[in-house]
């Protein structure tokens, strides 16, 4: 049984590759396995281009080719709950969250 409770959609974790997963792939592999056993969907989202292939990540890899990661994943309709990244500025802000924040600011 999943340890993830109350999620209204699949709980997704995106892990960066360069200087994140690549720094200790064995440890990250164990963390990924624990997350998956708890019911999470875990994948890699990298700033790399598709021709810069990641071969050692245990699962699906998304290549943004220099686009902000949140925008890229949103366009693919891939929801991300948790981002693990050494360069959070490359994630950006989910467009839906950005619009929600704008609506809240307009209401004030």
N, C-alpha and C positions, 0 to 999 in steps of 0.2 A: 504494500500500500504506500502511496506517495506521502511524503512528509509535508509537501506544499499544500497548504490549506486555504480555502476560500478564493482561489484564483478563478476569475471569470473567463479567462482565456489561458492558453498554455504559457507557463512561466519560462521566459527566454533569457539566456545569459549570453552576451557577446564578449568574446575575449580577443583582444588585439594580438597580432603575431610578433612583429619586430619589437624587441626590447621589453616584451611582456611574456608571452608564451615561450619565445625563443630563449629567454634567460634561464629557464629551468623546466624543460619539457617533461621530465619525469614527474616532478612535483605537480605541475599543472595537469598532467594526465590523470593523476590520482584525484585532484580536486574536481576535474571534469567528471570522472566516474562517480564520485560521491554525489555531485549535483544531478547527474542523470538518474542515479538510483533513487533520488528523492523526487523524481518526476519532472525535472527541468529539461528543457531543450537547450543544448549548449552548442554554439558554433563560433567560428572565427570570422571577424570582420577586419580586414586589413586595408590600409591606404594604398597598397600596391596595385599595379596593373595586372591584368590576368596573365600576361606573359612572364610575370615574376612569380612563378608557381611555388606555393607552399606545399611541401610533400609530407611533413611529419606531424601535422595537426590531426588529432583523432576525430575527424568528422568533417562536416561541411565548411567550406571556406568561401566567403564573399569578398570580392575584389572591388573596391570603390574607385580605383584608378584616379585617386586624387580628389574625389568628391568628399564633402563632409559625410561622415558615416551615418548619422541620424537621418539626413535627407535621403541618402541612397537606400537605406533599409526601408524607410517609409514608402518610397516609390515602388519598392518590391512588395509592399504590404506585409513586411516582416516586422512584427512587434518585438521590441527589446525592453525588458524590464530592468536589467542590470548590465552596465557597461564596465568592463575591466580594461583599462587602457593607461599606459604611461604618459600619453599626450591627450588629455581630455579636450583640448581645443580642437582636435581633429574630429571629435564626435559631433560637435555642434548641438543644436537643440531640435528635438522632434517638432516638425511643423504643426502637428495638432496641439502640442503643449504650448508652442509659441503663440498660436492663434487664441487659445484659451486664456493665456496671460494677457494678451492684447485686449480681449473682451473684458476681462476683469478690470484692467486699467482704464478702459473707456467708461466703465460703470461708476468709477470713483469720482 
